[in-house]
Amino acid sequence: MTSTKRPFTSIQFGYLALFLLLLASTFIYIYSSFLSGFSTKFPNNPQILSKNRDSHLRQPSNATNNKIHTLSCDYQRGKWVYDPNRVPRYGKDCPFHRNSWNCIKNAREDMDRINSWRWVPWDCNLPRINPEDFLNLMKDRRIGFIGDSLNENFLVALLCTLHVADRGAKKWKRKGAWRGGYFPKYNVTVGYHRAVLLARYEWQSSRTSNPPVQDGLMGFYKVDVDTPADDWINVPNFYDVLVFNTGHWWGKDKFPDDKPLIFYKKGDQILPRLNIRDGLEEVLKNMIPYIQREVPKRVLKFWRTQSPRHFYGGEWNKNGSCLLKNPLGEDQIEAWFNPKNNGVNREAREVNSIIRQSLLDSDIRMLDLTHLSEFRVDAHPAIWLGRQDAVSIWGQDCMHWCLPGVPDTWVDILAALIKDSFEKG
């Protein structure tokens, strides 16, 4: 008995086609995932290809979850790459220079080399700011820096960079600002408000203070932890971008035992008496909620972490020096900055830990520039301060930065973050 083969029906053909389509889709998905994983492990960027072989590209030991990044880039992790073709964007003739930081004018050695180092993040490119594009982005807007002289150092780098695109820029000093610049071509204002503790403080002489100070004190500085300094109390509504900092004045070198900080809240002294670091924490506990409450939500807010000092052999007033020609290596960073080593430069990480904790419940973005700056022992004014007796009076400057110099990289990062935030709305 013979059997006859029955032809496929249209329904059977449909099922077969569906099965083959699903099989093909599954294969494509698996193959694409494999390629994606392969490309992640073996990127085309030669800087990243070398990161496992390069000690400078190891993750910094003090990294935290508070990273400075856009959706596509974490700028705080990377290395300094020597680039002999890199040139500064401005020179000694910028009208916004502060004399002691104008290292080209002051004939500081190795300025070409200092400005030939380029910060390269691990897994992305950090674009150099285009001054004209940035001013167009900021058209009819204002940027404010509030804090100590390292924020002023930051400000001057930004002003000199933007001056390249608007030679008609003018010095600006209003709204309680210590200094600043106005760029008329774009109607952009950039200002700096000097408030080294952020909170209001004033000197109380031992002869006039009430209550009287204890024996042995020349007087004290009364710090009102719940009251902003007069220099910035009236500006929360004025700016569109604000960059805060404090930290370098929270030490015994600024406020020795015979002229201490004594902390007050609601007009009464805080008891038991706070030491200087507990006082910093108390100020932050009050100033950050004030910023959250008084600065409009539309304002983009950053908190710049500590700029590291590089004193070798002693404090600034004890013959500390920074006459080194090259950046530190990754293996040297911990010896210089880890608080466990109790070195003279431990301040940055100690203060940063307090700042990070204080910012946890706020919408203020951490602008963490500490780690990338820790390498650059070579880039301070040191002994080239613009006057002959400066070192004998103040010692070497291993805290502020030469301009042009490292703060220009801070400007690149800030500009990238502002651009990213504004474009996202």
C-alpha positions as CSV (number, residue, x, y, z in Angstrom):
1,M,0.0,0.0,0.0
2,T,1.5,3.2,-1.1
3,S,1.3,6.5,0.8
4,T,1.0,9.9,-0.7
5,K,2.7,13.0,0.7
6,R,0.2,15.7,1.6
7,P,1.4,19.3,0.7
8,F,1.9,21.9,3.5
9,T,-1.1,23.9,4.2
10,S,-0.9,27.7,4.3
11,I,-1.2,27.5,8.1
12,Q,1.7,25.2,8.4
13,F,3.8,27.5,6.3
14,G,2.9,30.3,8.6
15,Y,4.0,28.5,11.7
16,L,7.3,27.5,10.0
17,A,8.0,31.1,9.0
18,L,7.3,32.4,12.5
19,F,9.6,29.7,14.0
20,L,12.4,30.7,11.7
21,L,11.9,34.4,12.4
22,L,12.1,33.8,16.2
23,L,15.2,31.7,15.7
24,A,16.9,34.4,13.7
25,S,16.0,37.1,16.2
26,T,17.4,35.1,19.1
27,F,20.7,34.5,17.2
28,I,21.1,38.2,16.3
29,Y,20.4,39.3,20.0
30,I,23.0,36.8,21.3
31,Y,25.6,37.9,18.7
32,S,25.0,41.6,19.4
33,S,25.4,41.1,23.1
34,F,28.7,39.3,22.5
35,L,30.0,42.1,20.3
36,S,28.9,44.7,22.9
37,G,30.8,42.9,25.7
38,F,33.8,42.5,23.4
39,S,33.9,46.2,22.5
40,T,33.6,47.2,26.2
41,K,36.6,45.1,27.1
42,F,38.7,46.1,24.1
43,P,37.9,49.8,23.2
44,N,39.4,51.6,20.3
45,N,40.7,54.5,22.4
46,P,44.5,53.8,22.9
47,Q,44.4,55.7,26.2
48,I,41.9,53.2,27.6
49,L,43.7,50.2,26.0
50,S,46.7,51.1,28.2
51,K,44.9,51.7,31.4
52,N,45.7,48.2,32.9
53,R,49.3,48.8,32.2
54,D,49.4,52.4,33.5
55,S,49.5,53.0,37.2
56,H,48.1,56.5,36.8
57,L,44.9,55.0,35.6
58,R,44.0,53.0,38.6
59,Q,40.9,54.1,40.4
60,P,41.9,56.7,43.1
61,S,41.7,55.2,46.5
62,N,39.7,58.1,47.8
63,A,37.0,57.8,45.2
64,T,33.4,57.9,46.4
65,N,30.0,57.8,44.9
66,N,30.0,61.6,44.6
67,K,31.5,61.7,41.2
68,I,31.6,64.6,38.8
69,H,30.1,63.4,35.6
70,T,27.7,63.9,32.8
71,L,25.6,61.0,31.6
72,S,28.6,59.9,29.4
73,C,31.7,60.8,31.4
74,D,33.2,60.6,34.8
75,Y,35.8,63.4,34.8
76,Q,37.5,62.8,38.1
77,R,39.1,59.5,37.2
78,G,42.0,59.6,34.8
79,K,45.7,60.6,34.4
80,W,47.9,63.5,33.3
81,V,49.4,63.0,29.8
82,Y,52.3,65.1,28.6
83,D,51.4,66.9,25.4
84,P,54.2,69.2,24.0
85,N,51.8,70.6,21.5
86,R,49.4,71.9,24.1
87,V,49.4,75.7,24.6
88,P,47.6,77.9,27.1
89,R,44.5,79.9,26.0
90,Y,45.7,83.1,27.6
91,G,48.9,84.7,28.7
92,K,50.4,87.3,31.1
93,D,48.3,90.2,29.7
94,C,44.9,89.0,30.8
95,P,43.4,92.1,32.7
96,F,41.9,89.8,35.4
97,H,45.2,88.4,36.6
98,R,46.1,88.5,40.3
99,N,49.8,89.4,40.4
100,S,51.0,86.5,42.6
101,W,49.4,83.9,40.3
102,N,50.6,85.5,37.0
103,C,53.5,83.0,36.8
104,I,54.4,83.9,33.2
105,K,54.8,87.6,34.1
106,N,56.7,86.6,37.3
107,A,59.1,84.5,35.2
108,R,58.3,81.2,36.9
109,E,60.5,78.4,35.6
110,D,59.0,75.6,33.5
111,M,55.8,77.3,32.6
112,D,55.8,75.7,29.2
113,R,56.1,72.3,30.8
114,I,53.5,73.1,33.4
115,N,51.0,73.8,30.7
116,S,51.9,70.8,28.5
117,W,50.1,68.3,30.7
118,R,46.6,67.3,29.7
119,W,44.1,65.6,32.0
120,V,42.7,62.5,30.3
121,P,39.6,60.8,31.9
122,W,39.6,57.0,31.7
123,D,36.7,56.3,29.4
124,C,35.9,59.6,27.6
125,N,37.2,62.8,26.2
126,L,37.3,66.0,28.2
127,P,36.8,68.8,25.7
128,R,38.7,72.1,26.1
129,I,36.2,74.9,26.7
130,N,35.4,76.9,23.6
131,P,35.1,80.4,25.1
132,E,32.8,81.8,22.4
133,D,30.5,78.8,22.5
134,F,30.3,78.9,26.3
135,L,29.5,82.6,26.4
136,N,26.7,82.0,23.9
137,L,25.4,79.2,26.1
138,M,25.5,81.6,29.1
139,K,24.1,84.6,27.2
140,D,22.1,86.9,29.6
141,R,23.2,84.7,32.6
142,R,25.4,85.0,35.6
143,I,27.9,82.7,37.3
144,G,28.9,83.3,41.0
145,F,31.8,81.8,43.0
146,I,31.4,82.0,46.8
147,G,34.2,80.9,49.2
148,D,37.9,81.4,49.8
149,S,40.9,82.4,47.6
150,L,41.0,79.0,45.9
151,N,37.6,79.8,44.4
152,E,39.1,83.2,43.4
153,N,41.9,81.3,41.7
154,F,39.2,79.3,39.9
155,L,37.4,82.5,39.0
156,V,40.4,84.2,37.5
157,A,41.1,81.1,35.3
158,L,37.5,81.4,34.0
159,L,37.6,85.1,33.5
160,C,40.9,85.0,31.5
161,T,39.6,82.1,29.4
162,L,36.4,84.0,28.5
163,H,38.3,87.2,27.8
164,V,39.7,85.5,24.7
165,A,36.2,85.7,23.2
166,D,35.2,89.1,24.4
167,R,38.1,91.6,24.5
168,G,35.7,94.3,25.7
169,A,35.2,92.5,29.0
170,K,35.3,94.8,32.0
171,K,36.1,94.4,35.7
172,W,32.9,94.1,37.8
173,K,32.4,94.6,41.5
174,R,28.8,94.8,42.6
175,K,26.3,93.0,44.8
176,G,28.9,92.6,47.5
177,A,31.3,90.9,45.1
178,W,35.0,91.0,45.9
179,R,35.8,91.0,42.2
180,G,34.5,89.8,38.9
181,G,34.0,90.4,35.2
182,Y,31.3,91.5,32.8
183,F,31.2,90.4,29.2
184,P,29.1,93.0,27.3
185,K,29.1,91.2,24.0
186,Y,27.1,88.4,25.6
187,N,25.6,90.1,28.7
188,V,27.4,87.6,30.9
189,T,28.5,88.4,34.5
190,V,31.0,86.3,36.5
191,G,31.5,87.3,40.1
192,Y,33.4,86.2,43.3
193,H,32.2,86.7,46.8
194,R,34.9,86.3,49.4
195,A,33.4,84.3,52.3
196,V,36.2,82.1,53.7
197,L,34.0,80.4,56.4
198,L,30.7,80.9,54.5
199,A,29.2,81.9,57.9
200,R,29.5,85.4,59.4
201,Y,32.5,85.9,61.8
202,E,34.0,88.9,63.5
203,W,36.8,89.7,65.8
204,Q,36.1,90.1,69.5
205,S,38.9,91.8,71.5
206,S,39.7,90.5,75.0
207,R,39.2,94.1,76.2
208,T,35.8,94.6,74.7
209,S,34.2,91.2,74.4
210,N,31.1,90.3,76.3
211,P,31.2,87.8,77.9
212,P,34.9,88.3,78.7
213,V,37.4,85.7,77.2
214,Q,39.5,83.4,79.2
215,D,42.9,84.4,80.4
216,G,45.7,84.1,77.9
217,L,43.6,84.9,74.8
218,M,44.1,88.1,72.8
219,G,40.5,87.7,71.8
220,F,38.5,85.4,69.6
221,Y,36.5,85.2,66.4
222,K,32.8,84.9,66.9
223,V,31.3,82.6,64.3
224,D,27.5,82.7,63.8
225,V,27.0,79.3,62.4
226,D,23.4,80.0,61.3
227,T,24.1,83.3,59.6
228,P,25.7,83.7,56.1
229,A,28.5,86.1,55.7
230,D,27.4,89.6,54.6
231,D,29.4,89.2,51.4
232,W,26.9,86.7,49.9
233,I,23.8,86.8,52.0
234,N,22.0,89.0,49.4
235,V,22.9,87.1,46.2
236,P,20.9,83.8,46.1
237,N,18.5,85.3,43.5
238,F,21.2,87.0,41.4
239,Y,23.1,84.1,39.8
240,D,22.1,81.3,37.5
241,V,25.1,79.1,38.5
242,L,26.8,79.1,41.9
243,V,30.0,77.4,42.9
244,F,30.6,77.2,46.7
245,N,33.6,76.1,48.7
246,T,35.1,76.4,52.1
247,G,37.9,74.6,53.9
248,H,41.3,76.2,53.7
249,W,40.7,78.5,56.6
250,W,39.6,75.8,58.9
251,G,43.0,75.2,60.5
252,K,45.2,76.3,63.4
253,D,47.5,78.2,61.0
254,K,44.7,80.7,60.3
255,F,43.1,80.7,63.8
256,P,45.8,79.8,66.4
257,D,45.0,78.9,70.0
258,D,45.4,82.5,71.2
259,K,42.9,83.7,68.6
260,P,40.4,80.9,68.3
261,L,37.1,80.5,66.6
262,I,34.2,80.3,69.0
263,F,30.9,79.2,67.6
264,Y,27.4,80.7,68.3
265,K,23.9,79.8,67.3
266,K,20.9,82.0,67.7
267,G,23.1,84.4,69.5
268,D,24.3,82.0,72.2
269,Q,27.6,80.3,72.5
270,I,27.5,76.6,71.6
271,L,28.5,74.5,74.6
272,P,30.5,72.5,75.2
273,R,32.9,74.5,73.0
274,L,33.5,73.1,69.6
275,N,36.9,72.4,68.1
276,I,37.6,73.8,64.7
277,R,36.6,70.7,62.6
278,D,33.4,70.2,64.6
279,G,32.8,73.9,64.0
280,L,33.1,73.4,60.3
281,E,30.6,70.5,60.4
282,E,28.2,72.8,62.4
283,V,28.5,75.6,59.8
284,L,27.8,73.2,57.0
285,K,24.8,71.8,58.8
286,N,23.4,75.3,58.8
287,M,24.7,76.8,55.5
288,I,23.6,73.9,53.3
289,P,20.0,74.0,54.4
290,Y,20.1,77.8,54.0
291,I,21.3,77.3,50.4
292,Q,18.6,74.8,49.8
293,R,15.9,77.1,51.2
294,E,17.0,80.5,49.8
295,V,18.6,79.7,46.4
296,P,16.0,79.2,43.7
297,K,15.5,75.8,42.3
298,R,16.4,77.1,38.8
299,V,20.0,77.9,39.9
300,L,22.6,75.2,39.1
301,K,24.6,74.7,42.3
302,F,28.0,73.1,42.7
303,W,30.2,72.5,45.7
304,R,33.9,72.4,44.8
305,T,36.0,70.0,46.9
306,Q,39.3,71.0,48.4
307,S,42.2,72.0,46.3
308,P,45.2,70.1,47.6
309,R,48.3,71.8,49.0
310,H,51.8,70.5,48.2
311,F,54.1,71.6,51.0
312,Y,57.2,69.4,51.3
313,G,59.3,69.5,54.4
314,G,57.0,71.7,56.6
315,E,54.0,73.9,56.7
316,W,53.7,77.2,54.7
317,N,55.1,79.1,57.6
318,K,57.8,76.5,58.4
319,N,59.8,76.5,55.2
320,G,57.5,74.2,53.3
321,S,58.5,73.9,49.7
322,C,57.1,72.7,46.3
323,L,60.0,73.1,43.9
324,L,59.4,69.9,42.0
325,K,59.5,69.7,38.2
326,N,57.0,66.9,37.4
327,P,53.6,65.7,38.6
328,L,53.5,63.1,41.4
329,G,53.0,59.5,40.5
330,E,50.0,57.5,41.6
331,D,52.3,55.6,44.1
332,Q,53.2,58.9,45.7
333,I,49.7,60.3,46.2
334,E,48.9,58.3,49.3
335,A,52.1,59.2,51.1
336,W,51.4,62.9,50.5
337,F,47.6,63.0,51.2
338,N,46.3,60.0,53.2
339,P,45.3,61.4,56.6
340,K,46.6,58.2,58.2
341,N,50.1,59.4,57.5
342,N,49.5,62.6,59.4
343,G,51.3,64.7,56.8
344,V,51.1,68.5,56.4
345,N,48.8,68.1,53.3
346,R,46.2,65.8,54.9
347,E,43.7,68.7,55.1
348,A,42.1,68.2,51.7
349,R,40.8,64.7,52.3
350,E,39.9,65.3,55.9
351,V,37.7,68.3,54.9
352,N,36.3,66.5,51.9
353,S,34.9,63.7,54.1
354,I,33.0,66.3,56.1
355,I,31.7,68.0,53.0
356,R,30.6,64.8,51.4
357,Q,28.6,63.8,54.4
358,S,27.0,67.2,54.7
359,L,25.9,67.3,51.1
360,L,24.2,63.9,51.1
361,D,20.6,65.1,51.4
362,S,21.0,68.2,49.2
363,D,20.6,68.9,45.5
364,I,24.0,70.6,45.4
365,R,26.3,68.8,42.9
366,M,29.8,67.8,44.1
367,L,32.5,69.3,41.9
368,D,35.3,66.9,42.9
369,L,38.5,68.4,41.6
370,T,40.8,67.1,44.4
371,H,42.2,63.9,43.0
372,L,43.2,65.2,39.6
373,S,44.9,68.1,41.3
374,E,46.8,66.0,43.9
375,F,49.3,65.0,41.2
376,R,50.3,68.5,40.3
377,V,52.9,69.4,42.8
378,D,54.8,71.1,40.0
379,A,52.2,73.8,39.2
380,H,52.2,76.2,42.1
381,P,53.7,79.7,42.2
382,A,56.2,78.5,44.8
383,I,58.9,81.3,45.1
384,W,57.8,83.2,42.0
385,L,55.3,85.6,43.7
386,G,55.8,88.9,41.9
387,R,57.7,90.7,44.7
388,Q,61.2,90.2,46.1
389,D,60.2,90.0,49.8
390,A,57.2,87.8,49.3
391,V,58.8,84.5,50.3
392,S,60.4,86.0,53.5
393,I,56.9,87.3,54.5
394,W,54.5,84.6,53.5
395,G,56.7,81.6,52.6
396,Q,56.4,79.7,49.3
397,D,52.9,79.5,47.8
398,C,52.3,75.8,47.4
399,M,48.5,76.2,47.8
400,H,47.3,78.5,45.0
401,W,48.0,77.7,41.4
402,C,49.9,79.3,38.6
403,L,47.7,80.8,35.9
404,P,47.6,79.6,33.2
405,G,47.7,76.2,34.8
406,V,45.7,73.5,36.6
407,P,42.6,75.6,37.2
408,D,42.1,75.8,33.4
409,T,41.3,72.1,33.6
410,W,38.8,72.9,36.3
411,V,37.3,75.4,33.9
412,D,37.0,72.7,31.2
413,I,35.2,70.4,33.6
414,L,32.9,73.1,35.0
415,A,32.0,74.2,31.4
416,A,31.2,70.6,30.4
417,L,29.0,70.1,33.4
418,I,27.1,73.3,32.9
419,K,26.6,72.6,29.2
420,D,25.3,69.1,30.0
421,S,22.9,70.4,32.6
422,F,21.5,73.3,30.4
423,E,21.1,71.1,27.4
424,K,19.1,68.6,29.5
425,G,17.0,71.5,30.8
